[in-house]
Amino acid sequence: MKDLIIQKAFVLFLNKGFNGTSISHIQTAVNTSRGAIYHYFKSKEDIYREVVDRYLITALSVVTKISEEDKTTLYDTIIYAIKERRKIIDDIKSITTEPLSDFYYFKLVYDACDFYKGFVEKINLINHRELSEWKSIIAISIANKEIKNDLNIDFIANNFVLLPQSVGLKYSFNGTLNIDELEMMYFEFYKLLKS
C-alpha cells in the first residue's frame, strides 16, 4: 500500500505540483481511506519527500550506483550509465498512465527546492559524488591510455555530469527525453577523448 501511495502521489505531484495536490487527491487516486494514508505518512509533506527521494534523488545518482567492477573503463561506465538511465525512464513511464513532457519532471525538481527542506543540500551532495566518480574514472582511463593524457579532468567530468541534465532540459520544452540521443552524445564525446 505504501508503494502504491508513493506511485500515485508521484503522478499527481508531476501533473499538479505540490500546491495543486491534496491528501484528498492522493486518497482518490489510491482508492483508499484517509486513515490508510496517515498510517504510512504523517502529512502530505512526508509523502512528497518520499516521492522526491524515490524518483528524483535516485535518478540523479547514476554513476555512484554502478558497481566498481563495471567501472573499469570510461567506455564501460558510459554503457552502464545509459543502462541505468534507461531503467529509470522505463520505471517512471511504467507508473504514469499518459506520456508526460520532461517539463513536468524538471518542474518537480524546482518545486522540491521550495517544498522539501534539505533538498538543495542533497542535490549538491549527489552532484559532488557523481562528479568525483567521473573524475576518478577519467583519471583511470587516462592512466590506462584509454583516452588522451592531456585532458582537463574537471572539465571532462563536469560535461559527463551535465550532459544528461542538459539534454533533459532541452526536451522538457518539446517532448520527452530520447535516451538514444543521450547515448549517441555520450559516445560522440567519448570519441573526442580517445587516444
matplotlib code that plots the C-alpha trace (Angstrom):
import matplotlib.pyplot as plt

x = [0.0, 2.8, 4.4, 1.1, 0.6, 4.1, 3.5, 0.1, 1.3, 4.3, 1.9, -0.2, 2.8, 4.1, 0.8, -0.5, 2.6, 2.9, 0.4, -2.1, -2.1, -4.1, -4.3, -7.9, -6.4, -4.0, -6.7, -8.9, -6.0, -5.1, -8.8, -8.2, -9.2, -7.5, -6.6, -4.8, -2.7, -2.0, -1.0, 2.1, 2.7, 2.2, 1.5, 1.5, 5.0, 6.1, 4.6, 6.3, 9.7, 9.3, 8.3, 11.3, 13.7, 12.5, 12.0, 14.4, 17.2, 17.8, 17.5, 20.4, 22.6, 23.6, 27.3, 27.6, 25.2, 27.3, 29.5, 33.2, 33.8, 31.5, 33.5, 36.8, 36.9, 35.3, 33.6, 32.0, 30.9, 29.1, 27.4, 26.2, 25.2, 23.0, 21.5, 20.8, 19.2, 17.1, 15.9, 14.9, 13.0, 11.3, 10.3, 8.8, 6.9, 5.5, 3.7, 2.5, -0.7, -0.1, 3.0, 4.4, 6.9, 10.1, 9.0, 6.9, 9.9, 12.0, 9.1, 9.0, 12.7, 12.2, 9.2, 11.3, 13.6, 10.7, 8.8, 11.4, 13.7, 17.2, 16.6, 19.2, 21.8, 21.1, 21.3, 24.6, 26.0, 24.8, 26.3, 29.6, 29.6, 28.8, 31.5, 34.0, 33.1, 33.5, 36.8, 38.1, 37.0, 38.5, 41.8, 42.0, 41.1, 44.0, 46.4, 45.3, 45.8, 42.1, 41.8, 44.2, 46.5, 46.3, 42.7, 41.3, 39.8, 37.5, 36.1, 35.5, 33.9, 31.6, 30.5, 29.6, 27.5, 25.8, 25.1, 22.1, 20.7, 21.2, 19.6, 16.7, 16.1, 16.2, 13.5, 11.4, 10.1, 9.4, 8.8, 10.3, 13.9, 15.2, 17.7, 19.1, 20.1, 21.8, 23.7, 24.8, 26.0, 27.9, 29.7, 30.4, 32.0, 33.9, 35.3, 36.7, 38.6, 40.1, 43.8]
y = [0.0, 2.4, 1.9, 2.5, 5.7, 6.9, 6.0, 7.7, 10.7, 11.0, 11.1, 13.7, 15.9, 15.7, 16.8, 19.2, 20.3, 20.3, 23.1, 21.6, 18.1, 17.4, 14.4, 14.0, 13.8, 11.1, 9.3, 9.2, 8.1, 5.3, 4.4, 4.1, 5.8, 8.9, 6.8, 4.3, 7.1, 8.5, 5.0, 5.3, 9.1, 11.9, 14.6, 15.5, 16.8, 13.3, 11.8, 14.4, 13.7, 10.0, 10.8, 13.1, 10.6, 7.7, 9.4, 12.4, 11.7, 8.2, 9.5, 11.9, 9.2, 7.2, 6.7, 6.2, 3.2, 1.4, -1.3, -0.9, -3.9, -2.3, 1.0, -0.4, 1.8, 5.0, 3.2, 0.6, 3.3, 5.1, 1.8, 1.2, 4.8, 4.7, 1.3, 2.9, 6.0, 3.8, 1.8, 4.9, 6.3, 3.0, 2.8, 6.2, 5.5, 2.3, 4.2, 7.2, 6.5, 9.2, 10.5, 13.5, 16.0, 16.2, 19.7, 18.2, 16.3, 19.5, 21.4, 18.7, 19.3, 23.0, 22.6, 20.4, 23.3, 25.1, 22.3, 19.8, 21.1, 20.0, 19.0, 21.5, 20.2, 16.6, 17.5, 19.3, 16.3, 14.0, 16.2, 16.3, 12.5, 12.0, 14.5, 12.7, 9.3, 10.7, 12.3, 9.0, 7.1, 9.6, 9.6, 5.8, 6.0, 8.4, 6.3, 3.2, 5.1, 4.6, 8.3, 11.2, 12.2, 16.0, 16.4, 18.6, 16.0, 18.5, 19.9, 16.4, 15.1, 18.2, 17.5, 13.9, 15.1, 17.9, 16.3, 14.2, 17.2, 19.5, 17.0, 16.5, 20.3, 20.6, 18.0, 19.4, 22.0, 19.8, 16.2, 13.5, 12.6, 10.4, 8.2, 7.1, 10.7, 10.9, 7.7, 9.0, 12.2, 10.3, 8.2, 11.1, 12.9, 9.7, 9.6, 13.1, 11.9, 8.8, 8.4]
z = [0.0, 0.8, -2.6, -4.3, -2.4, -3.4, -7.1, -7.3, -5.4, -7.8, -10.8, -9.0, -8.0, -11.6, -13.0, -10.4, -8.4, -4.7, -4.1, -6.5, -4.9, -1.7, 0.5, -0.9, -4.4, -3.3, -1.4, -4.5, -6.8, -4.5, -3.8, -0.1, 3.2, 4.6, 7.6, 5.5, 4.1, 7.5, 8.7, 6.4, 6.4, 8.8, 6.2, 2.5, 3.1, 4.2, 1.1, -1.0, 0.5, -0.2, -3.8, -4.3, -2.7, -4.8, -8.2, -8.2, -5.9, -7.3, -10.9, -10.2, -8.6, -11.6, -11.7, -7.9, -8.3, -10.8, -9.2, -9.2, -11.5, -14.1, -14.0, -15.2, -18.3, -19.3, -22.2, -19.8, -17.4, -20.2, -21.2, -17.6, -17.1, -20.2, -19.0, -15.6, -17.1, -19.5, -16.5, -14.5, -17.5, -18.1, -14.4, -14.5, -17.7, -16.2, -13.5, -15.5, -17.4, -20.0, -21.7, -19.9, -21.1, -19.2, -18.4, -15.5, -14.2, -14.1, -12.5, -9.8, -9.2, -8.9, -6.6, -4.4, -3.8, -2.2, -0.5, 0.6, 3.4, 2.7, -1.0, -2.4, 0.0, -1.0, -4.7, -4.1, -2.3, -5.1, -7.8, -5.8, -5.6, -9.2, -10.2, -8.0, -9.6, -13.1, -12.2, -10.8, -13.9, -16.2, -14.3, -14.5, -18.2, -18.8, -16.8, -18.8, -22.1, -23.0, -23.6, -24.3, -21.5, -22.0, -20.9, -18.2, -15.9, -14.1, -17.4, -18.8, -15.6, -15.5, -19.0, -18.2, -15.2, -17.0, -20.4, -19.3, -17.4, -20.4, -22.9, -20.4, -20.1, -23.9, -24.3, -21.5, -23.9, -26.9, -25.8, -23.7, -23.3, -26.1, -24.3, -27.6, -28.3, -24.9, -25.7, -29.1, -27.4, -24.7, -27.3, -29.6, -26.7, -25.8, -29.4, -28.9, -25.8, -27.4, -27.7]

ax = plt.figure().add_subplot(projection="3d")
ax.plot(x, y, z, "-o")
ax.set_aspect("equal")
plt.show()
